[in-house]
Amino acid sequence: MALTFKPIASCRDSQPFAECCGIDLSTELSSEDINTLKVGLLKHGLLLFREQSALTPKQEVAFNEAFGWHDPHQNEFLFGFGAPSTEHRVSGGAQMPAFPQVSVLGNVMLEDYYGLQNLQLSPVLGFTFSAWHADGLHDMHAGMPELTTMYNPVGWQTDSGGETYFTSGVMAMERMDPDIADELRCCVAVYMRSPNDEFPDESRRIDSGPSYMVDDGTRRIGFGLNPQDASAGLREFQLTHEHAVGGGQHRCVRRHPVTGQESLYVTPGKVVYLLDAKSGDIRHDIEQTVDILSQALLPSVTSDVRYEHQWREGDFVAWLNTLVLHSASDPAGIGGKRLMHRVRLSTPKRAPASSV
């Protein structure tokens, strides 16, 4: 059966994403398959593969490395948070000891799962806390992932909830007001500092609590008091310029070096302010930044526009982190057992993903 692409039915009219048919990712991919998939990823931004029942962690890593976007010298896989182990957890998940490129996320107890022993997973953050983002923007200076993949292994199926939301950053540029698009082309987003590859020290972590987002996950109104309970309200925390000292700085609009496509490339929940790309002066201060990013993103993330992927066993989703923004849905909506694999490899730092 030939490898083909077709629109994803639920977002056919609002997103460029595609379902890829006629391929078993558990078999060795030919050079022709890899080239076809690469073209598909660059064209559609996101590819959905159904019924990948035999996929192994080794093959998940191989898929992510097949396109040559990764840094072959990367040896830590939490973007500077330290070497993985059976005890190391980030955001309620863990890394597989034998395949540290693969994160394991969910809400289940793993008694013996690919070397993870007696580990309780706990979902954190989501649409209310964190919302729309591109991986790495808020906690990396360079080498942000080009590709991210997620896999729902066979044997693990939620009864309800647990969706992942996606929207095209390319189409976001087309949907937003042209004046806002022109303005963001002139801007560099400055993010809250955090532990990262260059500065792994945990003392860099800002004790703000998770970003509390409204207006379909586009507008930060403060920082949550309890990441497990949105009704708990906001923390008494005032974001200031000081919190951006040593933080990442990335262009709000990225032009893809292969396709030439412009894409909205922001993580609104973690931005402090916007700089002028030429002068380096502050162009939009904290509150103005919240407002302009919300206006830019909102037309592309309402429920009738975004793609809400409802996971099935065997689903494998691959997307270009530089062309697609995503968000988890709120974990409070998950019914039943949830277990996911995620891979996101850094790109070589000699060619930062944020370059234009």
N, C-alpha and C positions, 0 to 999 in steps of 0.2 A: 504494500500500500504506500502510495507516495505521500510525502510530508506536505501538508497543506495548512492554510490559515483561513479562519472564518471569523466574522464578528461575534463577539460575545452578546448573546441575545438580549440580556437585560440592560445593556448600555450601548446598544447598536447605534442609537441616534445621538449620543452625548459624549462618547469617548472613543478613541482610536484603537482600543485594546482588542486583542484577538485570541481565539482558542486555536491551539496547534494540534492537528490531528495526524495520525499515521506514523507515530514514532513511539518507541518504548525506550525511555531514558535509562533503563537498567541494562541495556545492551551497549556495546562500544559504539560511540558515535563516529561516523565516517567524516572525512574532511568536507565532503559535500553537505552532509547534514549540518555540520557546525557553521559552514558559510551561510546556508539557508536560514538557520536560526539566528545568526548574527544580523543578517539583513532584516529579518522579521522583528527582532528586538529594536533595532534602530528605527524601523518604520512605525511600529505600533506602540513601542514603549513598554508594554506589558504583554506577556504571553501566559496563557493558562493551559496546562496539560492535565487532562483527566485520566483516571484509572491507572496511575503509576504505582501499582500494588507491590512491585518487587524492588523498588528503589532502595538502595543501601546508603548509609552515610558516606562511604567512600565514593559512590557515584554522584551524590549531591555535590561533594567537593570537586570532583572531576568536571561536572557541568560548569561550575563557577569558574574553573580555571581554563576551560576549553577555548575561550574567546581572547585570551591574552590580555585582559584588562587588569589582572591582579598583579600585586607586587610579589615576585617569586621569592624575595628575601624576607618576607614577613614571617615572624616566628612567634608573635603574640597576637591574639585574635579578639581582644576586648578593647582595642584602641588605647593601649597604654595602661590598662588597669591591672596588669600583672599576669603572670603565667597561670594557665588554668589548672584546676585540680578537682577532685571529687567534692571538695568543700567550698570551692570558690563559686560565688553566686553574684550575678548582677541583674538587677530589676526582676527578681523573683525567679530567674532561670539559672542555668549552669551550662558548662561546656562538656562535651564528651571527652574523656581522658585520651582515648585513642585517636579521636578526630576533633581536636580543639577548635577547628574551623566551624564546627556545627554547634550552635546553641540549641538548648532544649528549653521550651517554654510551655506553660500551661498551668493546670490547677490540681494535678494528681500526685500521689505518692509513688515514687519509683523505687521499687525494692531492689531490682537488679536490671538496669537498662543501659546497655552499652558501657558497662563499667561504672555507672552512677549507682551508688548504694544508699538505700534508705533516705532518699531525698524527697522532701515535700516541695513541689513547685507552687508558686503563688503568683497569680496574675496581678500586675500593678499598672497604674496609669491607664490611658485609654483616650476616649474622645473628650471627656470633660477635663481630664488632667493630661496635658501634653498635646493631643490632637495632631494637626497636620505638620509633617516634617519631611526632610530628606536626611537619610542616615549620615551621621558624621558632622553635619554643619555646625552643630552647637558644641561639639566636644573634640574637634580635630582642626588643626591648622592647615594641613595638606594631606593628600592621599585619600580623600573621601571615596567611599565605594562607588564604582560605576554600576555594579550589578548587585542586587539583593534577591535571594530566593527564599521561599517558605514552602514547607511540605507538611501535609497532614497524613501521617502514616496510617496504614490499614490497622484496624483494631481499636482506633481511638476516634470516637465520633460524639460530638456534643448533641444534646437534644434540642438546644436552641441557643441563639446568641453566638458571640465569638467572631463576628464578621470582621473582616479587614476592609477598610475603605481606601479607594484609590481615585486620583484625578490627574489628568494630564497637565503638566506644567506648560507644555507647548500650547495647548488649547486655552489655558488660563491667560496667556498673553493675548490671545485673540478675543477672549470674552471680556476682559477688563476694559474700563474706560481708556481710550487712547492717550489721554493726558496723563493718567496714572502710569500707564506703560512707559511713556516717554520719561516720566520722572524717575521711575525705578531703574531705568537704564543708566541713570546718572549716579546711582546709589550703591554703597557698600554697607552691608549689614554687619554690625558689631555685636557679638554674642557674649552672654555671661561667661566668665571664665569657669573652667572646670578641669579636673584632672584629665590629661590627655597624653599623647605620645611624647611630646616635648617636655611636659611637666606632669609626671604621674603622681605627684604628692597630693594626698587626699585633702591637705589643708587648703587647696585651691577650690574645693567645692563650696559653693554659695549655699548657705542654709536658708533658702527661701521657701522651701516646700515646692510641690509640683505646680506648674502653671495652671491656673484655673481659666478655662476657655469657654466662651459663649459664641453666639452668632455662627452656628454650624462649625465650631472649632476654629474660628478665624480671629477672634478678639480676646486678648488676655485682659481680664479685669482684676487680676491679683494672683495670689498664690494660696493653694489649698491648705487648710489646717490639717486635714486627715485624708490622705490619698485613697483610703478605702471607703470614704463617706463624703460625697459631695455636699450633703445637707449640713455638714459641720461648719461650712462657711470658709472665710478667708483668714489667713494669718496676719498678724500685725507686722508686716514687712514692707519697707519702702525701698524700691529699686532705685539705685543711684548710678551715676557715671562710674564711680569707683568699682562697681561690680563688673564692669567691662574691661578693666585693666588686665591685660594678658589673655583676653578672650580671643576666639577666632574671628576673622574678618573675611567675608566672602561677598562677591558681587550678587545683587538681588536677581539679576537677569543673566543667565549663562547662555552663551552661544556654543552649541555642540561642535567640537572640532571636526567631526566626520560629516554630519548632516547639515551643519550650518543653522539648525533650528534654534530659535531663541526659546528659553524655558524659564518660567518663574522658579526660583531656586532658593527657597527660604524656609526657616523654621520659626514661625511667628511667636511661639510660646517662649522662646529663649533670646529673642533679639532685645537689645537695650536701646540702641539708637542707630540712625543711618548717617553715614558720612558721605560727603561729596567725593566721587571717585577721582576727580582731578586734583582738588585742593587738599583733601584730607580733613577739611573742616566739618563740624557737625551740620548736617543739612536738615535733618528732622530729629527733634529731641524725643524723649521717651514717649510721651502721650501722643505726639504727632505720628510717631512710628507705628504705634499700636493701631491708629486709625487708618493710615494709608495701606498697611499690609492687610487689614481686614477688608477694606474696599477692593483691593486688588484680587484677593482670593475668593471672596464670597460668591461671585457669580459662577464659580466652577465647583463648588462643594455642597450646594444644596442637595437635598435627598433625591430630587428628580434629575440631577446632573451627575453626581459622583457614582462610581461603581462600588457597590457593596457586595463584596465577595463572601458568599455563604459556603463555608468549607465542607467538602465531602471527603471521606476516606480516599486516599490515593491522589488527591489534588496536589499539584506542584505548580507554583506561580513564580515566575521570574520577571523582574522589572528593572528598568534602567533608573537607578536612583537619581540620575542627573536630568531625567525627563519626566519623572512621575513623582508626585507627592503622595504620602500615605498616612493613615492613622489606624490604630486599633479602635474597635468599638469599646464601650465601657464594659469592664469585666463583670460588673454586677448583673449584666444581662445573660451571662453564660449559664446554661442549664446542662448538667451532665459533665462527663469527663472530657477534658481538653488536653491535647498534647501536640505540640508543633515543633518542627525543626526549622532553624533559620541559619543561612550562611550569608555573610557579607564581608568580602575581602577588600583590604585596602588597595588602592592603585599606587603605582610608583610615585614617590614624592618628588622626583625630578620633573614630573609633569603634573602639577596639582590639578585636580578635577575642577577647581573653581576658576581656572584661567579663561580668559575671553579673547 
